[in-house]
Amino acid sequence: MKRDERRALIIGLGDLVLVPLAYAGAYYVRFGTLIQFRDKFSPVFLFMLTASYLTVFYFFDLYSVRRKIRNRTLAGRVILAVGASAVLASLVKYLFFLFPIGRGILAIANMLLVVFVFAWRKAGFRLLRLMGNPSPVLLVGQGKGVDEIAALLRDEPQDYKIFGRLAEEGTACGSKSDDSSVRVIGPPFLLGELIKSRSVKVVVLAETDSSLSLSAEALLLAHHGGVDVVDVNEMVQRLKYRIPVDYIKDEGWFLQTKGFALANDHLAGRIKHIFDVGLAGLLFLVGLPLWPLIALLIKIESKGPVFYRQNRVGKNGTVFCLHKFRSMIENAEDDEPVWAQKNDRRVTRVGRILRKLHLDELPQLWNVLRGDMSLVGPRPERPEFVAELKKMVPFYALRHFVKPGLTGWAQINYAYAASTKDSKIKLEYDLYYISRMNLLFDLKIIILTIAAVLSGRFREG
């Protein structure tokens, strides 16, 4: 079991205690005794209740121990997760045990849980980091790849410690390599000896070509001995949850991943489409009463149409018409495509409110119902920008293996895309999503999107 999995398991075991404890505490506060608690909350129900909470906590990303999160963001996520869990717990009680949880107990228990879960994560995360010894990492190779990995590892001092760098004797090292935390050891045939003598836990292969005299036997022995042997690509995915396109040689690597294989699986596509249409149809009906009010506000403030239509590139490069409520002044671009900015002056006052609440995106649910888009996937881009980005960003066309999405992994992990550089980084998050694409991941992204929208952290572009 990996370090992050062990930490998540420990946090989960704490939750296994906190959920029943909160309900027992609520029962005691409500009635002043625990004599009849077992009659009202049988062991079977407590198990189902706790499982419901832990499942919701997982989808709200409350078990990602290593990812840094601000107190405000964590508190908001805990409140939303506990609230959603309370609804699920009430349904479980009513559907399987034919009577509801008392409103007083439900309210008190979940208020206690908000405090318990937040405090446990703050204390537990810190305790786990203090108790854990950073894993010694040996970097093999030289150049851009090993320098970037070294920089990323220095941002994770509680998890990783750079033991040194193994390179060919006589090779030049960049300025970043001269940092005192990275020693050039060389030559590569010492790999096995170094792993044994220094208790190396992770070996990162920054170069795998014939210029390095690496022993395949030494690597295999290290791997079988419990040492994690990974390349730059895999290490960046672990640290940043995105696929670094600069370290992928050809498209064949992507095609071997499970997600890209499922992209053209008809059964998987049909299931995803049913999921999309069902949830999008529900959201469409819920939001429909707001449409007349939004239309009226748009027309009152500025002249022009209520809806904004724009060509976007969809699956397999097909172009479709995307619908949004107009949030900018009429003729904002003067027939010339322009990157949207974070604080764009072309946005109207009503449009600014719509964007902040993401109500301008409501008409895109129609695109999902039509089959142009999915609920989750890479955000669709304009044909003019796609043509430019294909020339400048490696593997950019691969994002069109799947339908574009109303939200996506990039939207909850990276800032607004306003340049080619931003688009490259967002592509790396999109490729990470596609390579791991499944309904559970989709559901997790949707829930995290809702949490990000409610907290004001969601990135639209």
N, C-alpha and C positions, 0 to 999 in steps of 0.2 A: 504494500500500500504506500502511495506517495505521500510526501509531507503534507501537501495541501488537503489531500483526502483524509488523512489522520486528523488534522486540525478541524476540518468540517465535521467529522464524526464526533469529536469531543464536544463541539458546540451543539450538535444535534442531541447528544446524550444529556446535555444540560437542559435543553428544551423538553426532553422527555420527562424531566422532573418538574420543570416550571409550570407546564400546562395543568397537570393534575393539582399541583400545589396552589395555583391561582384559583381554581374552582373550589378547592377545599377551603381556602381562605375566604372566598366570597360567601360560601355557605355558612361559615362560622360568623362572619360579619353580619349576615342577614338574620341568622336564627340563634346565635350565641352558643351553639353546640354542634358537634359532628356525629352525634349518635345515629341519626338517620341518613347521613351522607351516603353510606354504602347502598342504601335502598334506592335512593334517587339517582346515584351515579354508580352503576354496577361496573365491575372490572372490564366487561366487554365494551360497554359504552365509553368508559374512560380511554380504552385503547383506541377505539374508532375516533373519538374526539381528538386525542393527541395526534393520531396519524393525519387527521384533517389539517390541523394547525401546521405540522411539519411539512406537509405537502405544499401548502400555500406559501410558507416561509421560503421553500426552495425556489418557487417560481418568482418570488420577490427578491431573489438574489441575496438572501440573508445568510448564506453559507459560503460565500466567496471570501474566505478569510484573508487572502493576500492582497486583494484589491483595496486600495486606499479610498476612504469615504469620509466626507465631512460629517460632523455631529448633526448638523441641521438636516442633511440628506438622509443620514441613517435614521434619525428620529421620524422623519416623514415617511420613510419606507416602512419602518416598524408599525407606525399608526395605521397605514393603509393595509399592511399584511394582517395585522390583528383584526382590523375591521372586516376584511374579506373572510378571514378564518371564522369570525363570529357568525357571519351569514351562513357559511358552509356547515358549521357546527349545529346551528339551529335546524337546518334542513336535514342533517343526519339524524338528529334527535326525533324530529317529527316524522320522517319517512320510515325509519327503522324501529322506533320505539313508541310511535303513535301519540306522543304528547310532547309539547315544547319544553325547552329550558325556561325556568322562571325569568321574567324580564329583569328583576332586581339582581339575581345571581349572575345573569349574562352580562349585565352592565358592569357590575363590580369586578367580576373575574377578568374581563377584558381591559378594564382600566389598570388592574394590577399587572396584567400581562404586558401591557405597553411599557410599564416601568421595569418589570423583571427582564424582559427580552432586551431592551435597550441597555440596561446596566450590565447584564450578562455578556453581551457582545463587547462592550467597552472594556470590561474587566478581563473577560476571557481572551479576547484578541491580544490584549497587551501581555497577559500572563503567558500565553502560548509563544509569543515572540521573545519574551525574556528567557523562557525555559529552553527554547529551541536553539541548538547550535547551528550557525550558518554552514551550509554545505560547501566544502572546498571545491573549487572549479578550476580545471586545467584547460586553458585555451590552446588549441593546436592550429598553427598557421600564422599568417601575417597579412596586413593590408586592411582595407575598408571593413570587411566583415568582422574580423576579430576586434577591431577598434570600436565598432558600434555595439557589439555584444558586451565589451568591457564597460562601456558607458552605461548601458542598461543595467548591468549587474551591480554597478556602484549605487544605483538608485534602490536596490533591494538588499541593504546590508544585513537585515535581520534574517534573510533567507539564504544568501549566497556570499561567499568570500572567495575572491580571486586568489588562488594559490600561486599561479604563474602562467607563463606562456611558453609553449614548446614550438620552436621553429628551426628551420635549417640554419646551421652555423654560417655566419657571414651575411645573412639577409638583413637588409635595412629595415628599421622600424620607424614608424611615423612618430610624430611628436606626442600623440596620445599614448603610445606604447612606453614612453619614457616616464610615465607616472610611477611613483614609488610603489604603488600597490600591484603593479604588473612587472614581473621579472622575466626576461628572456632567458630561457634555460637551454634549449636545444642540446643535441640533435634529436630528431624524432624517434630513433631506434631505442631511446631511453624510456619510451612511453610506459611500458609494463613495469619497469623498475620504479618510476616515479609514482605510479598509481599505488603500488604496494607500500612504499616507504612513507608517503605523505597522506595516506587514507583519503585519496581523491574520491569524491562521490559523483561528480559530473565531469564529463569530457565533452567539450564543444569543438567540433571539427569545422574550423573556419575555411579550410581548403581541403578538397578531396581529390585534386588532380595528381598526376604522376610526379609533379615537382617536389612533393613531400614523400620521404621514404618511410611511410607509415607501414607498420607490420599488421597485416590483416589478422594474423594469429593473436597479436597482443590486444587488438580491439575486441576480438571475439572472447578472449579470456577475461578481459575487463567486463564485458557485457554479462557474461555468465556468472561473474563474481559479484554482481549486484551494482556495478558502476553504470550510471546512465550515460550512454554514448549518443550524442545528438549532433545535428548540424546547425548552422546559423538559423535556417528557416524554422526548424522545430523550436529552437530556444526563443526566438522572437514571438512565436505563437503562444508559448507558455507565459511569457512575461507581459505581452501586450494584446493578446487575443486577436491578432491579425496576421495575415500572410505577407511577408516582405517580398514583393515582386522582384526586387533587384537580385535575389539569391535563388531564383527559379530559372533553370536553363531553358525549358521548353514547355509547351502546353500539355505534354504527356503526363507530367507530374500531377496536374489537376485532374485529368481524366481518370486517374487511378483512385481518387478519393471517393468515399461513399456518396457524398452529396452530389457530385457531378454525375455519378453513375445513375442516381435517382432522378436527375433532371429530365431525362427522357423516358422514365418508367411510366407507362400509361396508368397503371393502377395507383401508384403513388400520386401521380398528377391528378387523377380523378378524386382521390380522397382529399387532397389539399384544396381542390376546387370546391368540393362540397362544404368543407370547413369555412372557406373564404365566403362563399355565397350565403351560408347560414348566418354567420356572425355579422357580415356586412349588411345583410337584409335587416337584421334586428337593429343595428346601429342606425341604418338609414331611416327606419320607421320612428325610432326614438328621437332622432334629430330633426325630423321633417317639420314639426311645429315651429322650429326656430327660423326656417327659411324665409317666410314672409317678413318677419321683423328685420332680418339681416338685409334682405333686398330693399326694404324701405329706407334703412339707415344709409345704405350705399348710394341710393338715388338722391336722398336729401343732401348729402355732403358734396357730391361731385357728379358732373355729367358723364355719361357713358353707359355702357351695358352693365347689368348686374353680374353676369358671369364672364369669366376670363377663359378663353380657349387657346390652347397652345399645343403645337405638335411635339410629341415626345417619342423616344425610341423604346420599343418594348421587346418582348422575347423574340429571339432570332433576327433582331434588327428591324422588325416591322414597325412602322410609324403609326401612332394613334393620336387621337385628339384628347388631351387631358382637360378636365373641367375644374375650375375653382371659382370661388366668389372673388370678384375683383377687389384687390386691396391697394392698387396703385392708381395714379392719375391716368386718364385716358391717353393713349399713344405715348406710353412712358419710354419706349425704346426708339422711336422714330425709325422703325424698320431695320434697326441694326441690333443684333443680339448683344446683350450686356450682362456680365456676371452680376447676380443679385448680391448686395452687400448686407451685412448684419444690421446696420442702422441706415437703411436706404432712404434718401430724401424723397424719392418718388412715391413712397408709401403714404397714403392718406391717414387722417386721424382715426377714422373708422377702421381702415385697413390695419392700422397698428394694433388696435384692440382685437380685431379678428385674428391676426397673426399670433398675438400673445396667447389667445385662448385656443388657437388652431382651428377656429370655426371656418376659416377660409378653405380648409381642406374637405369639408363635408361633401361637396359635389363629387369628389373623387371616389366616394363609395359607389356612385353610379358606374364609374370605370371598372370597379371590382366586380359589380354585378354583371356587367357586359362581358367580362372575361379579359379585358385589356390589361388589368393589373391584379395583383394578389394583395392580401392584407400585409404580408411581410415579404420583403425582398429588397434589392437595390433600388434606390430612388431613381425614377426615370429621368433621363437628361435630354436636352434639346438636340436635334440632329446636327445643328451647326457646331455645338460644343463637342458632340460625340466624334465628329469627323476630325476635329483638332486633337482631342484627347487620345484617339487611336494612334495618332502619329507620335505622340509625346510620352504616353504612359504604357509600359509593357503590359500585355495581356488584358488591355482594357475591354476588348470585345467579349471576353469570357463572362462578363457580368450579364450579358444578354442570353446566356444559357437558360435563364429562368425568367419568369414574369417579374416586372418591376413591382415594388411594394409601396403601400401607403406609409409604412414605417419600415425600419430595418435596423440591423446590428450597428451600422455606421451612425445612424441618427441618435442612438443612445450612448455612443462612445466618443464622438468627435464633433468638433465645432462646425459652424456653417462653412460650406465649400464655396470659396470666392476666388479660387485660382487653380491653376493646373497642379500645383504642389498639394493643395488641399484635396483635390479630386483623386490624386494618386493614393494618399493615405486612406481616404474613404473607400477607394477600390480595394485596398488591402483588407479592410474590415468586411466589405461585401464578399470577397473571395473566401474569407474565413467562414462567413455564414453559409455560403453555397456548399463549401466542402463538408459542412456538418449539418446540412439542412434536414430537418424532420419536424413533425407536428409539435412535439414537446418543446423544441427550441423556438418554434413560431409562437407558441403560447407564452413562453417565458418572455420573449421580446415584446409581445403585445402588453403583458402585464407591466413590464418595466417601462414601456412607453406611457401607459396610463399614469404610473407613478411619476415619471419625468414631466409629463404635461401638468399634472396637479402641483408639482413643486416648481414649475417654471424653468426646468432645465432641458426640455426637449428641443432638439435641433431639427428644424424643418427641412433644410435644403439637402 
